[in-house]
């Protein structure tokens, strides 16, 4: 929504704006160097996984890591068996899981299904994670270099920050959906171009297609982008009312086309998400509303950056590190905004974004250095049951702040690159007298600006993501020894039963065998008896007994009712076999299950209870 007679970056006169906007041929070599650098950085971030890609998971979020491996296997299974990818019964048997109501990454796992079948979900996870980081930086570089700044170096710096910001790297620890932001810069560009005369249909169709695809990658990031675009458009309209009125009709028409196409393409999946089997209405207790950003977090170096320290989490608290910019970048951002807002429209809009989303991210209570103060935050006025908003974490609004800071870095570098150089507008002698001398006097500002940006961002370069070793699945599982025990329509019950707490080892059994057998329990969000979203399957008496035995490391006194309930639970799960592999609590778990349903057999490297005669 940009007035074609004005430069969107500076408040220059129309003649100078036209010269600044004049198309320039950019060497492909510079673009390839930028993309190559992003790819190298993406590989570097995932370096610890590649040391043993089949035996390592995230040290910080191992269960999330396993969940996304399982998602890649789900995409491959859906394609291979031509099943509806919006729902699966391979987890939480027999009820299943609504994949649209969970973070499913279908826009990635389905098209990459052939590679997952070829390489396996573990390799695919590590490969995709680095590629998603690099791709996001690449599309951000394209957006900045083609639409906002003249300097390719400025676009490179901004793109690198948008792709590898501390908050993004934090989510790369097991949550690739939050690093899969490569469509968002393209969506922003298309929104801002909706007002182009004569192109509203094309721009609207392209925007609608991009929005639809993003729905199947990460709806939460799409919502944040939509909110950011709304603030940008409103900020532009306030500063350029005449230009806004001139293109408002075209903008609204293009927006209507985009919305209509997205509604047409995504209507059924969205309906399925809120009304399909295993759908839910909000999360029980609005658990995310208290996750506001700590004010000290903004000036703290993130754990996974070169300047960060793991111990800092004990000071501020275990929150998502969505900002954690460090004090040099915060200082630079304040100084850059002070210097740029007077002459740069883009800088003023960035300032509005930073202020609005910083305040909105504070949460219901202002937190300072890990302590909740008595000061109420903006989310204290937001009802817990407000549709869509009820699922949001306030702290994640600062991901918009991170994106705005990335744009500000590009604007700052670009402004520094112009210091000491005469303007490129057409020469008007009466207006340009003494310009070379003025430019020469400002030449020293260029290296100062470059140095300031470098000193602010270099401490934020990411470290390789920490990884931990995990036990491989039993040979009985990977070699297919389970097949004679699990006929069609029946389930394999692993011990412990997968859950949000105990789900890492046994959930991977399903993922690494291509989900060829269904399992009870799992790691997901589903409805409780009131229709509210809860984490994991509601515990059955037997699964609760297993978890309590693991916690106490001893078998409790069992009754005939415990044994009856165990058989009833196995019938509910449609179990045909119970399997216990190597586990720190293997001895006590074997004793428990034996006391409940009888003695096992040792088959290969696992204990097996064939329960078909028991449950019928």
C-alpha positions in Angstrom: 0.0 0.0 0.0 2.6 2.5 -1.2 2.1 5.8 -2.9 4.0 5.4 -6.2 5.0 9.1 -6.1 6.9 8.8 -2.8 9.9 6.7 -1.8 8.7 4.3 1.0 12.2 4.4 2.6 12.9 8.2 2.8 10.9 11.4 2.8 12.7 12.6 -0.3 11.2 14.9 -2.9 9.6 13.0 -5.8 12.5 13.5 -8.2 15.0 12.1 -5.8 12.6 9.3 -4.8 12.3 8.4 -8.5 16.0 8.2 -8.8 16.3 6.0 -5.7 13.6 3.7 -6.9 15.1 3.3 -10.4 15.6 -0.4 -11.1 19.2 -1.5 -11.0 20.7 -4.7 -12.3 22.1 -6.7 -9.4 24.9 -9.1 -10.0 23.7 -12.7 -9.6 27.1 -13.5 -8.0 26.3 -11.3 -4.9 23.0 -13.0 -4.4 24.5 -16.4 -4.7 27.2 -15.5 -2.2 24.5 -14.3 0.3 22.5 -17.5 -0.2 25.6 -19.6 0.1 26.6 -17.9 3.4 23.1 -18.6 4.8 23.3 -22.3 3.8 26.7 -22.6 5.5 25.3 -21.0 8.6 22.3 -23.3 8.5 24.6 -26.4 8.3 26.8 -25.0 11.2 23.8 -24.5 13.4 22.8 -28.2 13.0 26.4 -29.4 13.2 26.0 -31.4 16.4 23.2 -33.5 14.8 25.2 -34.5 11.8 27.9 -36.1 14.1 25.4 -38.9 14.7 22.2 -38.0 12.9 20.3 -41.2 13.9 21.3 -41.1 17.5 21.0 -37.5 18.6 18.1 -35.2 19.5 17.8 -31.7 20.9 19.2 -31.4 24.4 16.7 -28.7 25.3 13.5 -30.1 23.7 14.1 -33.8 23.1 10.4 -34.7 23.1 9.5 -31.9 20.6 12.4 -33.1 18.4 10.9 -36.6 18.5 7.5 -35.3 17.7 8.7 -33.6 14.6 10.5 -36.7 13.5 7.2 -38.4 13.9 5.6 -35.7 11.8 7.9 -36.3 8.9 7.0 -40.0 9.2 3.4 -39.1 9.2 3.7 -37.1 6.0 5.4 -40.1 4.4 2.9 -42.6 5.7 -0.1 -40.4 4.5 1.4 -40.2 1.0 2.5 -43.9 0.8 -1.0 -45.1 2.0 -3.0 -42.3 0.4 -4.6 -41.5 3.7 -6.2 -38.2 4.9 -3.2 -36.3 6.3 -5.5 -34.1 8.5 -6.1 -37.0 10.9 -4.1 -40.0 12.1 -4.9 -43.1 14.1 -1.2 -44.1 14.3 -0.9 -42.3 17.7 -3.4 -42.1 20.5 -5.1 -45.3 19.3 -8.0 -45.9 19.1 -9.1 -42.2 19.2 -6.4 -40.8 17.0 -5.1 -37.2 16.6 -6.5 -34.2 14.7 -3.4 -33.1 12.9 -4.9 -29.7 11.9 -5.5 -29.0 15.6 -1.8 -29.7 16.3 1.4 -28.4 14.9 1.6 -30.7 12.0 3.8 -29.0 9.4 1.9 -30.6 6.6 3.0 -28.0 4.1 6.5 -29.4 4.5 6.1 -33.1 5.4 3.8 -33.9 2.5 5.9 -32.5 -0.4 9.1 -33.9 1.3 7.5 -37.4 1.8 9.6 -39.0 -1.0 12.8 -37.8 0.6 11.6 -39.0 4.0 10.9 -42.4 2.6 14.4 -42.4 1.1 16.4 -40.9 3.9 14.3 -41.6 7.0 12.7 -39.0 9.4 15.9 -38.4 11.5 18.0 -37.4 8.5 15.1 -35.4 7.0 14.6 -33.5 10.3 18.2 -32.3 10.5 18.4 -31.6 6.8 15.2 -29.6 6.8 16.0 -27.6 9.9 19.2 -26.1 8.5 17.5 -25.6 5.1 14.5 -23.8 6.7 16.8 -21.3 8.5 18.7 -20.6 5.3 15.6 -20.3 3.2 14.0 -17.8 5.6 17.2 -15.7 5.6 17.2 -16.0 1.8 13.6 -14.7 1.2 14.2 -11.9 3.8 17.3 -10.9 1.8 15.3 -10.9 -1.4 12.6 -8.7 0.2 15.1 -6.2 1.6 17.3 -6.0 -1.5 14.5 -5.7 -4.0 12.1 -3.5 -2.1 13.7 -1.6 0.8 17.5 -1.0 0.7 20.0 -0.3 -2.1 23.0 -1.9 -0.4 23.2 -5.7 -0.9 25.4 -5.8 2.2 22.6 -4.2 4.2 20.1 -6.7 2.8 22.5 -9.5 3.8 22.8 -8.3 7.4 19.1 -7.9 7.7 18.3 -11.2 6.1 20.8 -13.0 8.3 19.1 -11.6 11.4 15.6 -12.4 10.2 16.7 -16.0 9.5 19.0 -16.6 12.5 17.8 -14.2 15.2 18.2 -15.4 18.8 14.5 -16.1 19.2 14.5 -18.2 16.0 17.5 -20.2 17.0 15.9 -20.8 20.4 12.9 -22.5 18.6 15.3 -24.4 16.4 15.9 -26.6 19.5 13.1 -29.0 18.5 10.5 -26.7 17.0 11.2 -26.4 13.2 7.8 -24.9 12.6 9.0 -21.6 14.2 12.0 -21.4 11.9 10.0 -22.2 8.8 9.3 -18.5 8.0 10.5 -18.4 4.4 7.0 -17.5 3.1 6.5 -14.6 5.5 8.7 -12.0 3.7 6.9 -12.9 0.5 3.5 -12.4 2.2 4.5 -9.0 3.6 5.7 -7.9 0.2 2.4 -9.0 -1.5 0.3 -7.2 1.2 2.2 -4.0 0.6 1.8 -4.3 -3.2 -2.0 -4.8 -3.1 -2.5 -1.1 -3.9 -0.6 -1.3 -7.2 -2.9 0.0 -10.0 -4.1 -2.6 -12.4 -2.5 -5.5 -10.5 -5.0 -6.1 -7.7 -6.2 -9.4 -9.1 -2.7 -10.9 -9.6 -1.4 -9.6 -6.3 -4.5 -10.9 -4.5 -4.3 -14.3 -6.1 -0.6 -14.6 -5.2 -1.2 -13.4 -1.7 -4.1 -15.9 -1.2 -2.0 -18.8 -2.4 0.9 -17.8 -0.1 -1.5 -17.4 2.9 -3.0 -20.8 2.2 0.3 -22.5 2.1 1.4 -20.8 5.3 -1.6 -22.2 7.1 -0.2 -25.7 6.6 3.2 -24.6 7.9 2.5 -22.5 11.0 -0.8 -20.7 11.6 0.5 -18.9 14.7 3.3 -17.2 12.7 0.8 -16.3 10.0 -1.4 -14.7 12.7 1.6 -12.7 14.0 2.4 -11.6 10.4 -1.2 -10.5 9.8 -1.1 -8.4 13.0 2.2 -6.9 12.0 0.9 -6.1 8.5 -2.2 -4.5 10.0 0.0 -2.2 12.2 2.2 -1.4 9.2 -0.8 -0.4 7.0 -2.3 1.7 9.8 1.0 3.4 10.5 1.4 4.2 6.8 -2.2 5.5 6.5 -1.7 7.9 9.5 1.5 9.3 7.9 0.3 9.3 4.3 -3.5 9.9 4.4 -3.7 11.2 0.9 -1.7 8.4 -0.6 -3.7 5.9 1.3 -7.0 7.2 0.1 -5.7 7.1 -3.5 -5.0 3.4 -3.4 -7.6 2.2 -0.7 -10.1 0.9 -3.2 -7.5 -1.1 -5.1 -6.0 -2.4 -1.8 -9.3 -3.6 -0.5 -10.2 -5.3 -3.8 -6.9 -7.2 -3.8 -7.3 -8.1 -0.2 -10.8 -9.4 -1.0 -9.4 -11.6 -3.8 -6.7 -12.9 -1.4 -9.2 -13.7 1.3 -11.6 -15.3 -1.0 -9.0 -17.6 -2.5 -7.6 -18.5 0.9 -11.1 -19.3 2.2 -11.8 -21.4 -0.8 -8.7 -23.5 -0.6 -8.4 -23.8 3.2 -12.1 -23.9 4.2 -12.3 -27.7 4.7 -9.0 -28.0 6.6 -9.9 -25.1 8.9 -13.4 -26.6 9.5 -11.7 -29.9 10.2 -9.4 -28.2 12.7 -12.3 -26.9 14.8 -15.0 -29.4 14.1 -13.3 -32.6 13.0 -12.7 -35.7 15.2 -10.5 -35.0 18.2 -10.9 -31.2 17.8 -11.1 -28.9 20.9 -12.0 -25.4 22.0 -9.1 -23.6 23.6 -6.6 -24.9 26.1 -7.7 -25.9 29.5 -7.1 -22.9 31.9 -5.6 -20.6 29.2 -2.2 -21.9 30.1 -0.3 -19.8 27.7 -1.5 -16.4 28.9 1.0 -16.1 31.7 3.9 -16.5 29.3 4.8 -12.8 29.0 8.2 -11.4 28.1 10.6 -10.4 30.9 11.8 -6.8 30.5 15.4 -7.9 31.3 15.3 -10.5 28.6 15.6 -7.7 25.9 19.1 -6.8 27.1 20.2 -10.4 27.9 22.3 -12.5 25.5 20.4 -15.7 24.4 21.7 -19.0 25.6 22.5 -20.3 22.1 24.6 -17.3 21.0 28.3 -16.9 21.3 27.8 -14.3 24.1 25.2 -16.2 25.9 25.5 -18.4 29.0 23.3 -21.4 29.9 23.1 -20.3 33.5 21.2 -17.1 32.6 18.0 -19.1 32.5 18.2 -19.6 36.2 18.2 -15.8 36.7 15.4 -14.8 34.3 13.5 -18.0 34.3 12.8 -20.8 31.9 10.9 -18.8 29.3 11.1 -18.9 25.5 14.0 -16.7 24.4 12.1 -14.9 21.7 14.0 -11.6 22.1 17.2 -11.8 24.2 18.9 -9.4 21.9 21.7 -8.3 24.3 22.4 -4.8 25.4 24.6 -3.7 22.4 21.8 -4.4 19.9 19.2 -2.7 22.1 21.4 0.4 22.4 22.1 0.4 18.6 18.4 0.1 17.9 17.5 3.1 20.0 20.3 5.2 18.5 19.4 4.2 15.0 15.7 5.0 15.4 16.6 8.4 16.9 18.8 9.2 13.8 16.5 7.7 11.1 12.9 8.4 12.1 13.1 12.0 11.1 13.9 11.2 7.4 12.8 7.6 6.9 9.2 6.6 6.7 10.3 2.9 6.9 12.1 3.6 10.2 9.1 5.3 11.7 6.9 2.3 10.8 9.6 0.0 12.3 9.5 2.1 15.5 5.8 1.7 15.7 6.1 -2.1 15.3 8.7 -2.3 18.0 6.8 -0.2 20.5 3.4 -1.9 19.9 4.5 -5.5 20.0 7.0 -5.0 22.8 4.2 -3.6 25.0 1.7 -6.3 23.9 4.2 -9.1 24.7 4.6 -8.1 28.4 1.7 -10.5 29.4 -0.8 -10.1 32.3 1.9 -9.1 34.8 5.1 -7.1 34.3 8.0 -9.4 35.0 11.5 -8.0 35.8 14.6 -10.2 36.1 12.5 -13.3 36.8 10.2 -11.6 39.4 6.6 -10.8 38.9 5.9 -7.2 39.9 2.6 -5.7 41.1 2.2 -3.9 37.8 -0.6 -5.2 35.5 0.3 -5.9 31.9 -1.9 -5.5 28.8 -2.9 -9.2 28.8 -4.6 -8.8 32.2 -7.4 -7.1 30.2 -7.7 -9.9 27.6 -10.3 -12.6 28.4 -8.8 -16.1 28.6 -11.5 -17.5 26.3 -11.2 -15.0 23.4 -11.2 -17.1 20.2 -7.8 -17.6 18.6 -6.2 -15.2 21.1 -6.7 -17.8 23.8 -4.1 -20.0 22.1 -1.4 -17.3 21.9 1.6 -16.8 24.1 2.2 -13.1 24.7 6.0 -13.6 24.6 5.8 -14.8 21.0 4.6 -11.4 19.9 8.2 -10.3 20.3 9.0 -12.4 17.2 7.5 -9.5 15.4 9.9 -7.2 17.3 12.8 -9.4 16.2 11.7 -9.1 12.5 11.4 -5.3 12.9 14.9 -5.1 14.4 16.2 -7.1 11.4 14.7 -4.6 9.0 16.1 -1.8 11.2 19.6 -3.3 10.9 19.3 -3.3 7.1 18.1 0.3 7.1 21.0 1.3 9.4 23.6 -0.3 7.3 22.1 1.1 4.2 22.1 4.6 5.7 25.7 4.2 6.7 26.6 3.1 3.2 25.3 6.4 1.8 27.4 8.6 4.1 30.1 10.4 2.2 28.5 9.8 -1.2 26.6 12.5 -3.2 23.0 11.8 -3.8 22.1 10.0 -7.0 19.2 12.3 -7.9 19.4 14.3 -11.1 21.8 17.2 -10.8 20.2 20.6 -10.1 23.2 23.0 -9.8 21.4 25.6 -7.7 20.4 23.0 -5.1 23.6 21.0 -5.1 26.3 23.6 -4.5 28.9 22.3 -2.0 27.4 18.8 -2.0 30.7 16.9 -2.6 32.4 18.8 0.2 29.5 18.0 2.6 29.7 14.4 1.5 33.4 14.2 2.1 33.0 15.5 5.6 30.5 12.7 6.4 32.6 9.9 4.9 33.9 9.0 8.4 30.3 8.1 9.4 30.3 5.1 7.1 32.9 2.9 8.9 31.4 4.0 12.2 28.0 2.8 11.2 29.4 -0.5 9.9 31.3 -1.1 13.1 28.3 -0.3 15.3 26.1 -2.8 13.4 28.9 -5.4 13.5 29.6 -5.0 17.2 25.8 -5.3 18.0 25.2 -8.5 15.9 28.5 -10.5 16.2 27.8 -11.5 19.8 24.5 -12.9 18.6 26.0 -15.4 16.1 24.5 -18.8 16.9 26.3 -21.7 18.3 25.7 -25.2 17.0 22.5 -26.4 18.6 23.2 -28.6 21.7 22.3 -32.3 21.1 22.2 -35.3 23.3 22.6 -39.0 22.6 19.5 -41.3 22.8 19.2 -45.0 22.9 18.4 -46.6 19.6 15.1 -48.4 19.2 15.2 -52.1 20.0 16.3 -54.4 17.1 13.0 -56.2 17.6 11.3 -53.0 16.4 13.6 -51.9 13.6 14.1 -55.4 12.2 10.3 -56.0 12.0 10.2 -58.7 14.7 6.9 -57.1 15.9 5.1 -58.0 12.7 3.8 -61.4 13.6 2.3 -60.0 16.8 0.4 -57.0 15.4 -2.3 -58.0 12.9 -4.3 -55.3 11.0 -6.6 -53.3 13.3 -4.6 -54.0 16.4 -2.0 -51.9 18.3 1.5 -52.4 19.8 1.6 -51.1 23.4 5.1 -49.9 24.3 6.1 -49.6 27.9 6.2 -46.9 29.0 3.2 -45.7 27.1 4.1 -42.6 25.1 3.1 -39.3 26.8 4.1 -35.7 27.0 6.5 -36.6 29.9 7.5 -40.2 29.0 7.1 -40.0 25.2 10.7 -39.8 23.8 11.9 -43.4 23.5 8.7 -45.2 22.7 7.3 -42.5 20.4 10.4 -42.8 18.2 9.6 -46.5 17.7 6.6 -45.5 15.7 8.4 -42.8 13.8 11.5 -44.9 12.8 9.4 -47.8 11.5 7.4 -45.5 9.3 4.4 -45.7 11.6 3.6 -49.2 10.5 2.0 -50.0 13.8 -0.4 -47.8 15.8 0.4 -47.0 19.5 -1.8 -45.7 22.4 -1.0 -42.4 24.1 1.4 -40.0 22.5 2.6 -36.4 22.3 -0.1 -34.1 21.0 -3.0 -31.8 22.1 -6.5 -33.3 22.2 -9.9 -32.8 23.9 -10.8 -33.6 27.5 -14.3 -34.6 28.5 -15.3 -30.9 28.4 -13.9 -30.4 24.9 -11.0 -28.3 26.1 -7.5 -28.9 24.7 -5.1 -30.8 27.0 -1.6 -32.2 26.4 -1.6 -35.9 25.7 -4.2 -38.6 26.0 -6.2 -38.8 29.2 -4.5 -41.3 31.4 -6.1 -44.7 31.8 -5.7 -46.5 35.1 -2.9 -48.7 33.7 -0.9 -45.9 32.2 -1.2 -44.0 35.5 0.0 -47.1 37.3 3.0 -47.4 35.0 4.0 -43.7 35.4 3.7 -43.8 39.2 5.8 -47.0 39.3 8.5 -45.2 37.2 8.5 -42.2 39.6 8.8 -44.3 42.8 11.0 -47.1 41.3 8.9 -49.7 43.1 5.8 -51.8 42.4 2.9 -50.9 44.5 0.6 -53.4 46.2 -1.7 -54.7 43.4 -5.3 -55.8 43.6 -7.6 -57.9 41.5 -9.2 -54.6 40.4 -5.8 -53.4 39.1 -5.5 -56.6 37.0 -9.1 -56.4 35.8 -8.5 -52.8 34.8 -5.3 -53.6 33.0 -7.2 -56.1 30.8 -10.0 -53.5 30.2 -7.4 -50.9 29.2 -5.7 -53.3 26.8 -9.1 -54.0 25.2 -9.7 -50.3 24.9 -6.3 -49.8 23.2 -7.1 -52.8 20.9 -3.7 -54.2 22.0 -2.3 -57.4 20.6 1.2 -57.2 22.2 2.9 -55.3 25.0 6.7 -54.6 24.5 9.3 -53.5 27.0 12.8 -52.6 25.7 15.9 -51.4 27.4 15.0 -48.7 30.0 16.5 -47.2 33.2 13.4 -48.6 35.0 13.3 -51.9 33.0 13.4 -54.2 36.0 10.6 -52.6 38.0 8.5 -52.1 34.8 8.8 -55.8 33.9 7.9 -56.7 37.5 4.8 -54.5 37.3 3.5 -55.7 33.9 4.2 -59.3 34.9 2.1 -58.9 38.1 -0.7 -57.4 36.0 -1.0 -59.7 33.0 1.4 -62.6 33.5 5.0 -63.6 32.5 6.6 -62.3 29.3 8.8 -63.9 26.7 12.3 -62.7 25.8 12.2 -62.1 22.0 15.4 -60.7 20.5 16.3 -57.7 22.7 12.8 -57.0 24.3 10.3 -58.5 26.7 7.1 -59.4 24.9 3.6 -60.1 26.3 1.3 -61.5 23.7 -2.1 -60.4 25.0 -4.3 -61.6 22.2 -5.5 -64.6 24.2 -6.1 -62.3 27.2 -8.2 -59.6 25.5 -9.8 -61.6 22.7 
